[in-house]
Amino acid sequence: MDALESLLDEVALEGLDGLCLPALWSRLETRVPPFPLPLEPHTQEFLWRALATHPGISFYEEPRERPDLQLQDRYEEIDLETGILESKRDPVPLEDVYPIHMILENKDGIQGSCRYFKERKNITSDIRTKSLQSRCTMVEAFGRWGKKLIIVASQDMRYRALIGLEGDPDLKLPDFSYCILERLGRSRWQGELQRDLHSTAFKVDAGKLHYHRKILNKNGLITMQSHVIRLPTGAQQHSILLLLNRFHADRYSVPNQSMTIGFLKGYVLSVSDCENKSCLFRKS
């Protein structure tokens, strides 16, 4: 996957909410495998121009500036001997930059979650001309709109990023199921714990989330595996870790006898290693 494909992939994975420019640079800096270009000012301007002139990318002005994106590595405290996440301190919840606001039964076929879907203003015509020529530089755009400027990929691009090359783009998912899939895409290699999805993100009973998880699993769109956290008190919390197929890596947590394979900490994956594998999203 080249630099421009990786750029579009990161925008698509962020879902219907989209992302502001600082969040985009943060995503590219932490991308796995690493983004192939140094994110220097002239490179950022080049990438901005690529987005500004791409027909599948739209730009919006939100009523409020987007909070800073906070990325957290759930595996930074993993015990290599047991494969169990050793929580050394009580977890401090991060601000959810993307609170769930599901778009239901949209007449234009738009799916996903977006906090300001009705309030945000489409400013794509201020960013480029009808002939796909850029109207402003990155510096000019950020100076005018700041973190209110949001970049969003098309529905087709977003769905393809979630289902991967082997997925069926004609498969129609229920809106709730799609929003779970979108949430998993935004979590990249970190995945989401089923417990957190029903209790914190979606705030629904476990049964409803389990039902929609089964839809995704039945259609081969996600992977599931056990996940164990040992709290500072010594107690263990057991949950199920959900990931998109393209971000799957086997992680086994078995007390006293475990094996962790390919977990993100220390995970090295070159582009050449992935040329014939589905772990990378590429254009067909």
N, C-alpha and C positions, 0 to 999 in steps of 0.2 A: 504494500500500500504506500503510495507516494505521499508527499507533503499535502497536496491539495485534497486528496481523498481522505487523509487523516483529519484535515481541517473540517471538511463537510461532515465527516463521521461524528466528530465531537459536538458539532452544532445539533445534528440529528438526535444524538443520544440524550441531549438535555431536554428533549420533549417539547410539548406544546407551550410550556412556560418560556422556553428559550433561555438565552443567557446574555448578560451584558459583556462588554469588552474585557474588563478585568477578570471576570470569571472565565472567559474564553482562554485568555493567556494562562490562567491557573490550570485549566484542564489540559492544555497542550504541554505545559511544563511537567505535569505528573502522568502523562500518557504512558501506557504500557502496550507494546514496546515503545521506546522513546521517540518523540517527535524528531524527525531528521534534520530540522533547521534550527539554528540558534535564534531565540526570540528577541533579536535586537530591533531597534526602532525601524530600520529600513525593511527588515523582514516582516514586521507587524504591518507596515504600510502595504507591502506586497500582498499579504494575506487578506487584509481589509479589502483591497481592490478586487481580489478574487471572489470574496463574498458579495461585495456590492454589485458586481456584474453577473452574478449567477441567477438564472431564472427561477431556481428552486428555493431561493432564500428571500425571506421577507423581513422588513424592519418595522418595529413598533416603538411608540413612545408610551411608557406607562405613567400613571398618575403620580407614582412615588419612585424614588431611586431604589434600585435593587440592593438589598443588603449584601455584604461581602459573603462570598461562597466559602464555607468552612469545610475542609476535607479532613476526614479522620480515618486512620488506618486501624481497622479492628484487629489486625494481626500483630501489632507492634509489641504486644505483651504475651505472645503465644509461647508456651513451654515446649521446647523442642524434644524433651524427653517423653512428654505425655500427649502432645498435640492439643492440650487444653488451653484455652485462653485464661491466663492468670490475671485477674483484675486486681491491681495493687491498691486501688483507691476506689471510692464510690464514683460511679460514672456521672459526669456532668453533661446533661443533655445539651446538644448544640441547637441553636435557633434553626428551625426548619425554613429554609429559604423558599421551599416549594410546598407550602401547605396544600393538602388535597382539596381541590374544587373541581369535581368531575363535570365534564361537558356531556350532557345526556341527549341522545336522539337528535343530534345536529343535522339539519336538513341538507347541509353541504358535505356530509360525511366526515366531518372533523371529529377526531377522537383524542382523548387525553385529559389531563388536568391542567387548569390554568386559572390562577387567582384573579387576574384582571382581563379575562377573555372579552368581556363586554365593555370594559372601561378603556382599554388601551386603544391608541390611535395608530392606524396604519400610515407610516411615513415613508414607505418604499419609494414613492414618486419624488421625495426630497433627496433620496440617496442615489437614485439612478434614473436615467431617461428610459423611454419606452424602447429605445434601440439598445438597451443594456450598456449604456455608457455611464461611468461614475460621475456624479455631480459634486462630490466633496471628498476630501482626504480624510483619513482616520482622525487626524488631529482636529480638523474642522468639525467633524461629526461629534467627537467626544467633547469638544469644547462647547458645542451647542446643546447637546442633550445629556451628556454625562452618563451616569448609570441608569438613567431612564431609558436609554437606547437599548432595545432588546432585539436580538437576532434569532429568527425562528426558521427552521427548515420546513419544507412542505410535508403534507400528510404522507405522501408516498415515500419520501426520503426517511421520514421518522419511522414508519412502519418497517421498511426494509432493514434499517439499522437494528431494529429489535428482533426480527425473525431470522435474520441472517440469509445467506445465499441459498440455503436449502429449504427455507420456509416458503409457504404458499401465499403470495401477496393477495390472492383472491379470498383467502380465509377471513370471514367476518367474525370478529370477537365481540362479545357483549362489552358495553362501555366500561363496566366495573373491571372485567378481566383485562381489558386493554390498559387501564390505568395501573393495575398491578405490574403488568409487563413494562410499562413506561417507567415505573418506579425502579424496577430491577435494572433497566438500561441505564438510568441515571447513576446507579450505584456501581456500575462497571464491575471490576474484579472483586470489589468488597462484598457484593451481594446484600441481601436483606434477610433479617431473621423474621420468620413468620410471626413470632410473638410480637415483635415491634410493629409489624404491618397492621395487625388487627387492633392492637391496644393503643398505639401512638399515632401512626400515620393516617389510617382510615377510620379509626375509632368505631369499629363494628365488632359484633360478636365473632368468636373464633369459627363458628359453624359457617357463616356467610363467606368468610375469607377462604376457608377450606374448600367450599364449593367452587369458587372461582379459580382457586389454585389447581383444582382437579381438571378444570377446562384447559388451562394452559399446559398442564402435564400430559393430558390425553392427546393434545395436538403436537406434542413433542417440542414445545417452545422453551421449556425451562428444565433445570436440573435441581435435585434436592439432595441434601445430605445432613447428617446430624451435626450439631454444634453444641459444644459444652463450654460454659464459662464458670470458673471458680471465683466466687466473690471473696472480698477481704475477710469475711467471717469464716470462710472455709466451705460454705455451702456451695452446691453446684446447681447451675441453671441449665436445663436442657431445652433446646429448640431445634428448629429445622432451618437450615440456610438455603435460600433460594437464589439462583443465578440464571441469567440468560445462558443458553447453550454456548454462545460464542465466548463467554467469560468463565466457562466451567474449568475448575481445577480441583482434583480430588484432595479433600482434607478430611482425615480420619481422626476422631477424638475418642480414644478408648483408654480408660484409666489403667495405668500400670503397663499397658502394652498398646502402643499406637504408632501410626505411621502417617506423616504428613507429606503429601506429594504435590509438588508444584504450587505451594501456597505463595502468595504474592511476595512475602519477605524473602529477598534473595532470588526472586524469580527472574531468570534471564531468558529472553526470547528474542531472537533476531528475526528480521524480516525474511531472510533467506530460509530460516527454519520453518517458516509458516507459509511458504509459497503454495503448498498443496494442501493446507489444512484449513478447516473452517473457523479457527479461532480468530482469524482476522476478517474484518468486513471489507469486501472489495466490490468494485463494480464488476458485473458479469460481462 
